[in-house]
Amino acid sequence: LGGNTVSVQLDASDPQSRSLLPTRLAEILGVPVSELRISLLINNAGIYEDGWSKEIYLRHLTTNFEGPAGLVNELRPFLVPEAKIISVSSGYGARSELPHQNIAEQVWSADTTEKLLETGRTIFQSVGPEASSAYVPAYKITKCLLNRWTLLLRQDAELRAKNISVAAVCPGWCSTRMGGASASRTPEQGAASVLAAIRMPAASLPVFSRDGKSVTTW
C-alpha cells in the first residue's frame, strides 16, 4: 500500500476491538470522532477451516458474519452519503452448497438483521450429522449468513436514505494462504473482482458479483 495509507490493527471478531475503531481512526487522522468520515468500507476478514464442532463453528461465526455486521454497526454513523459497503463473500455461501437445505431455509427466512444474528447463534444445535461429513461446513454456513445479511442491509432504510450502496463480492478460489497453492486464480485476480465492485456505478452494482458480473445462484 502506498500514498498516505496507514494501518490500524483490528480483531473483527472482538466487539471491544470493533467499538474502539472509530476513536483510533480519528486519533490517527487528527480529527474529532464527530468529524470522522468514511466513503468505503470493505469487510474482508474471514477464516476457513474444515471440520465440525461448536468451537469451529463459533470461530467462523464471530469472524465471517458477526464481525462484518458488528463493524458496520459501529461505523454506520460515519458513512458519508453515497458511500459503499462491500463484503468479500464466497460461492461456498450459496444455498446449494450447504450441508442441508433446512439450513438455507433457516438463514433466508430471517427478515431482519436481529433475527439473522439470533439464527447464527442457534443454528448449530439444529444442524444434523450430515454437517460433520461435509467439506468446510462452518465456512459455508457463515458465508451464507453473510450473503443474507448483505441483502437485508441493502434494504436498510437509514442507508437507503443516504444512497449508500451495499454488495457482496466473490473473489473466486485464489492461491492465497487460505486458498492454497492449487487454487485456479491469483490473488491479483481476486482483488480485481473486489475492485470491479468498488468502481462500478451504484446504479448498476449487483447485490452479488464476481469479476464485475452479477451472480444469481446465491
N, C-alpha and C positions, 0 to 999 in steps of 0.2 A: 504494500500500500504506500502511496506517495502523497505529495501535496501536503495539506495541513491535517492529515489523518492522525488521530490519537486513539489509543485503545483503553478500554475500561474492563477489568475483569468482572464477570458476572456468572453466577450459578443460576441458570434459568429455572432449575428445579426447586430452588430455595426461595420461599416467599419473602423472607427478610432481605435477601440479596436483591430481589426484584424491587422491593419497596424503597431501597436506598438509591436505586439507579438515577432517578431524576435529580436528586441532590448532588450526586457525584458528577453527573454530566454538567450541571450548572456550575459547579466549582471549577471544573476543567476549562469550561468556556468563559468563565469570569463574568457570569451574569446571575441575577437573582433567579431562583427557581421559577418565579412567576413569569419570567421573560423567556423561559426555555421554549424553543420551537422545533418541531420535528416534521419533516416533509416526507420521509421514507422510513418505514420500519420493516425489516426483513427478519422473520422468525426462521432461524437456520439451525437451532440447537436440536440434536437428535442422537439417540443411541440405538443400537441394532445388535441384539443378542438372540441366539437360538435357545431353546429350552422353554419350559413352562412351570412356573411356581409363582406363588404370591409375591415373593421378593422380586423376581424378574419382572413380573407384570407391573408392580408399583414403580420400579425404576423407570420403565418405559413411560408409564402414565404421567409421572411428575415431570419428565423431561420433554416428551414428544407432544403432549397435549396440554396438561395443566401449566407448563412453562410458558408457551406462547399465549394462552388465554390470560394468564396472570400478568404477563408483560404488557399486553395490550391494555388491560385494565389499569395498570399503573401509569402508562404513557398516554392514554387517550386524551387527558386534559391538555396535552401539549402538542397534539397533532394539528397542523395548520389546515385551512380549507384546501381541498383537492390533494391532500396527502395520499400516500399509498401504503397499504399493509399487505405485504407479500409473505406467505408462509411456504417454506420448502417442504413438500409432502412426498408422496411416492405412489406409484402404480400399485404397490402392495397394499395400499389402503382402500383399493376398490372393493365393493361389496362382494364381488365374485371371488376375491382372494381369501376371504375369511374362513376360518375352520368350519363354521356352521352358519346357515342362513339366519338362524334365530338371533345371532349376534348382530348382524346387519340390521335386522328389524328393530332391535332394542336401540341401537345407535341412531338410526334415521327416524325413529318415532319421537325422539326428543325434540320439542319445538321451541325451547329456549336454551340459552347458554347454561342457566342454573340447572335445568333438568339434565342437560348433557353432562355437566360436571358430576352430578349425582349418579348418572348412568355409568360414567367412567369408574367411579368408586365402587359400585355394586356389581358390575358385570362379571368380575372374576368368579363370584360364587355361582353364577348361572351357566358358566361355560363347562361343558361336559368333557369327558376323557378324550374326545377327538382332538382337542387342542394340543394335548401332550405329544401327539404324533404328527402334528402339522409343522411346517417349516416357519420359523420366526413368528409364532402366533402373537406374542405380545407386541411386536413391532407392527404387525398388520392391523391389529385391533386399535392401537393408539393412533396410527395414521388415519384409520377410518374415522375415529373421533375428531381428529384434526380437520379432515375434509368436511364433515358435517358442521363443525363449528365455523369453518370458513363461510359456508353458505348462510348460516344464521347471522354471522357478523355482517355479512354483505347486506342483510335486511335490517340492520340496527338503525333505528330512527335518528339517533344522535349523529351517527357517522354519515348517514344519508343527507342530513340537513347541512352538513359541511362538505358534501360532494367528495367524501373520502372513498377511494377505491379499495376493494378487498379481493384478494385472489390467492389461489394456491398453485404452486408450480411443481411439476415432477422433473427433476434433472436427469432422470434415467439412471441406468446402472453404470456407475463411474468407478474408475480404478483408483479409488482413494483408500485410506486405511480401513474405512468401513466397507467399501465395495469389494476390495481385494484386487489382486493383480490380474485375474482372469476376466474382469469386467469389460464390457464391449465399448464403453465410452471413456473419453479422457475427462479429467477434472475440468479442463477448459470448456469442453462441450457442455458439461453440466452447468457450469457458471453462465455460459451463453444462454441457456434455457431460462435461467432466472433473469438475466439482463434483458432478454426479449420482453418479458412481462413488465419489467420496470420501465422500459422505453415505450411501451405500447400506449397509445392514447386511451384514456379512461373509458371512452365510449365504446371501444372495441375490445376491451380487456375481458377475456373469458373468465368464468369462475375457476376453472381448472385448465391448465395448459401444459404443453411440453413443446419446447423449441418454437414458441410463439404461436402454436396452433391449438385450438380448442380440443380438449379430451372429454368425451361424453360418457365413457364407461367408468363412472365412479360410483 
